[in-house]
Amino acid sequence: MPRSLTIKKIEGKPGQVYYPLQLNEIPQPTPGPNEVLVKLRAAALNHRDFFIRQHLYPGISFEHPLLADGSGTVVGVGSACTKASQLLHQRVILTPCRGWASAPEGPEDQTRFSVIGGAALYPVGTAQDYVCVHESEVELCPPHLTPAEAAALPLVGLTGWRALVTKTGGNAAPGRNILVTGIGGGVALAVLQFAVALGCNVYVTSGAPEKLARARALGAAGGVSYRAPGWEKSLAAQLPASRPYLDAVVDGAGGDIVSRSLRLLKPGGVISSYGMTVGPKMDWTMLAVMKNVEVRGSTMGSRAEFADMVAFVREKRIRPVVSRVVRGLDDIEGIDGLFEDMREGRQFGKLVIEISEEEDVEAKL
């Protein structure tokens, strides 16, 4: 029978509890009139999944399958599906959010917006063998991507695309200097890859020298350890003489990023913030006001931005970075190991579960 992976409810306070994973047998879903049935090949973890297991994420569900990222093959279509000929038997990537069509400011109705996977608002999650979604909630998979790479793309790709392209105020352009903090995480790596492909000079921070070296191999122009005292001075020395300042910072750490980057940013420079892993506050000074620096919050992205991002990945043949793959939805110990990689910050790229192999999918066609 088809399976799904959920969290099991146990007693404990938010931040102290750690919900165990639970494998369930479920009926195979049947697509509705405008839906497609996707046989999932791979799914990927995000930090929100780790937060869900600690009950540190709002609106969680113990019944709905975990995970927002997934790729697979369309093996069935509903009776009124308008894209049947385009989608049937094709590899697809699932959209990771619901409730945000195209408004550049944010979701059209904030109360209906949610990332999928372990969420109370929408029953869809990618930690299962099969899933039915509306035909508009998939994109054809760029053919150069493996199933694991395709599963690694959706949420970090969307978040990184909006944070860089939509929110940095035109600074995602050739020759611009962009700082990406916390390289090694999925969003930061997506931003690095997008910015390099756009012709930007990208600089990165990390606490691990090996991650800085791997970022350079992916095209970063330079990088510094955020553990080093006064790292911003070291970064300043790496900037080109013809443009000795940062145009924008894409940040997922928060903390003291404003004071650290302020003297490097040009007047009117932008800090695009998509997360605050260091702490839930950022420093803000009068000097930032006097320099006309802008801080812009950025969370996930719209369906329209998702389509633009996937098209860019297809055009530039970008390959998302995969850190490690565990094979089998029933390998609970192995999947728990992926969560431990995330807890310890060991990953460089995405942590992926291979759900089915190609021959398994072909047998269903």
N, C-alpha and C positions, 0 to 999 in steps of 0.2 A: 504493500500500500504506500501511497505518497506520504511523505513525512514533513513536519515543520519543527522549527526550533524556537522555543519560547523561553521566558524566564519563569521559574517556580517561586511562588510567594512563600516567604518565611518571615518570621518576626524579626524586627530590627528597625532602628531609627535611620532616617536618611543620613548618608555619609558614613554610617557604621555597618549597615547591612551590606551583604554582597549576594545577590540572588543567584542561585545555581541555574545552570542551563538544563532544559528539559526537552527531550526528543519525543514528539507525538506522532501517532499514525492518524491520518486524516483522509476523508474522501477526496478523490480527484475532482477538482472544480470543473464546472461546465461554463463556457463563456456565454455571457448575455448577448443581446442583439448587436451591440456595437463594441463588443469586447474581443480581445485576442487571448488565446491560451498560450502561455509561454512555458516551455520546459527549461528550467534554469540550469545553466552550465556552471556559473560561479557567482559568488556573493562576497562582499568585502565589508570589513569592520570600519567604523568611525569612532571618534572619541565619545560621541553621544551614546553609543552602545555601552561603553564602559561606565558612563555616568548613569545610564538607565539601570544597570546592574547594582548601582549603589543608591538608587532612588534619589539621584541628584538632578534629574531631568523632569520637567513638568509633563503631566498628561500621559503617563506610561500605561501600558496594558500588559497583563499577564496571559492573555489569550491570543493576541495577535502575534504573528511571527516577527522575529527580530530582523534587523538590518535594512538599510535604505538602498544599498548599492547592489545591482545585479545585472547580469547579462545572460542571454539564453537564445533559444530558437522558438519561433512561433510554430506551434504544432496544431493549432485549431483556431477557427474564427467564428464569430457569431453570425447569425442569419442576416443582419443588416449592416455588417462591417463594410465600409466604403473603400477600404484599402486592402481588401483581401488579396488581390492579385499582386500587390506590392509587398505584402508582409508575410504571407503564408510560406513556411519553410525557410524563412530568412532569419539570419542572426540579428538580434536587436539589443539595445541598451534601454533599461527602464529609467523613467524620470524618477528622481528621489524625493520630490515634494508634491504637494497638492495645494490648490487654492491661491495660486499666483500666476496670472496669465501673462501680462506684459507691462504693467505699469512700472515706469522706471523708479518711482519713489519707494515702492514697497507693495506688499500684497493688497489687492483691491479690497478685501475684507479680512482683516487680521484675525478675526475669530474663526475663519475657515482655513487658515494656512497652517500646514504642518508638514514636517518631514515624515516619511513613512517608516515603518519598521518599529514594532514594539510601542506604537502610538495608539492612544485611545480613540482619536478622532477618525482615523482611517484604518481599515482592517488589513491593508496590504503590507507585506514585508517580503524580503528576498531570501530569508533563511528557510526555504522550503523547496520541494521538488518542482511544483507547478504553481503558477499564479495567473489569475485572470485580471486584466486591466483594460481600461478603455483604449481603443485603438490610437487615440491621440497621446497616450502616455508612454509611447515607445519611439525611439529613433533607430533607424537602420544603423547597424554597427559598422564603423569604418573597417574596411576589409583587412587592413594591415595589423589590426589588434588581435591578440590571442584572447580567449575567453577570460583569463585572469586579468589581463590588461584592461579589457572592456569593463569588467566589474569594478576595477580600481578607479574608474573615471568619474562616475556621476556626481556624487556630492562634493568631493574636493574640487573637481573640475568646475562645477557650477559656482561654488563659493569663491574659488580663486579667480575665475573669469570676471565675476561681478566686482570683486575687490580691486582687481587690477584695471580692467578695461572700462567698466562703468563708473567706478568711484574715484579714480585718481585724476579726473578732470583733464583728460587729453594727454596725460603724461605717459601713457602706454604707446610710445612712438619711438621710431629709430633715433638713436643717439642720446636718449634720456637716461639718466642715472636713477636706478630703482634699488632701494634696499629691501630685502626680504628677510624677516627675522625668523629664527627657529627652524632652519633648514633641516629636513629629515622627516618632518610631518607631511602628510599628504597634501594639504592645501598649499603649504609653502613650496613644495616641489612642483605642484601644478603651476603656481604663479611664476616660479623660475623658468619652467619650460615655455609657458606662454610668452613671457617677457623676452626671453632669448629669441624666440621665433619672430617676435615683432621688431627685433633689432635694437632692443634696449641694452644698456650696460647694467648688468645685474650684480649686486653685491649681497652677501648673505652673512648671517650670524649663526653660530652654533656653539654648544659647549663641548663638542667632540671634534678633535682634529681630523679624524677619518671622514666625518660628514662634510667638513669643509672641502676636503680633497675630492670627495665624490661630487660635490656641487660644482666644483671647477670643471670636472670631467663632463658635466652636463651643460657647460657653457657659461658658468658664472665668471665674471671678470675678476672677482676677488672676494675675500671674506675675512672675518675676524671672530675670535672666541669671545662670547659675551661674559665668560668667566674672568677675562683679563681686565684688570683695573684700567679705566680710561680707554676702553676699546674704541670709542668714537674717534679718538685722536689717531689711532692706527688706521682706521677706515679712511679718515680724511687724507692720509698720505697715499692711499691707493687710488683716489679719484683722479681722473685725467686732468692735466694742466689746462686743457682747453675748456673744461667744464668742471671746475673744482667744487661742486656742490651736488646735493641730492635733489632730484625733482620730486620724488615721492617715496614714502615708506609704506610697505604693505606688511601689517603687523598682526600677529596672533597671540602676542604675549601680554601686552598691556604693561602695568608696572611703571617703570621710569622711562619708557620709550620716548616720551615727549622731551624731557630734559636731555636725554642722551643724543637725540637726533637733531635737536633744535638748531645748534650751531652749524650743522651740516646742510640743513634744508635751505633752499633758495627762498627769498621772500615770496609768500603766497604758495609755498610748497604744501603738499597734502600728505597727511597720515591716514591711510585707509585701514581701519581696524575691524577685523573679522572675528576676533576672539581675545580673551584675557586669561591665558593659562597661568600667568604669574600671580594675578590677583584681580578682583573684580573692580578695580579702580585704576585710573590713569592720572599721572601728574599733569597739571595745567598751570602755566605761569603767565605773568604779565608780558614777559619777553615774547612768548608765543603770540600773544595778542598783537603786540607792537610789530611783529614780523609778518602779520597777516597769515600765519600758518593755519590750515584747516584740518580738523579731525573729522573724518566721515565714517560713521558706522556702516557695516556691510554684513548682512546675514543671508546666507544661501543665495537665491536668485529666482528669477521668473522662468516660466516655460519658454518664453521667447529667447531669453539669454541662454537657456540650456541648448536650444536648437543652434544658436550661433556658435556656442562653444564646441559642440560636436562637429559642426561643419568646419571649424578652424582646425580641430584635431585631424579631421579627414584630409583637409587641404595640405597641412604642414607635416602630416605623417608623424605626429607626436605620439610617443609611446609612454603611457603612465608608468611610473616606477613602482614595481612590486617588490616588497621586502621579503615576504615569505608566504608560501602556500601550504595549506593543510588539505588533504584529500579525504572527502567523505563528510556528509552532514552528521553521520553517526559517530564521528571521532570526537567525542566530547572532551576527552583529555587533550587532544591536539588543539581544539578550538580554544579551550581554556588557556593553553599555552600562548596562543595569539594575543589573548587579553593580557597575559602577563608581560609579553613583549611591550604592549602599549603602556601598562602600568610602570614599567621600568624605563620606558623611553628608548628601547633598544632598536626600534624599527627605523629603516630608511626607506620610506615609501609605504605602500599599502599592504595590509594583512588580509589575505584572501582565503576563502574556502572554495575548493573545487567540489561542486555538488554532483555533477555527472560528467562522464566522458563523451566524446563525440559519437562513438558507436552506440551509446545508450540513447542519445537523441535520435540518431538515424533510424533506430529500430522502431521509433514511434511514428515516423513519417509515412 
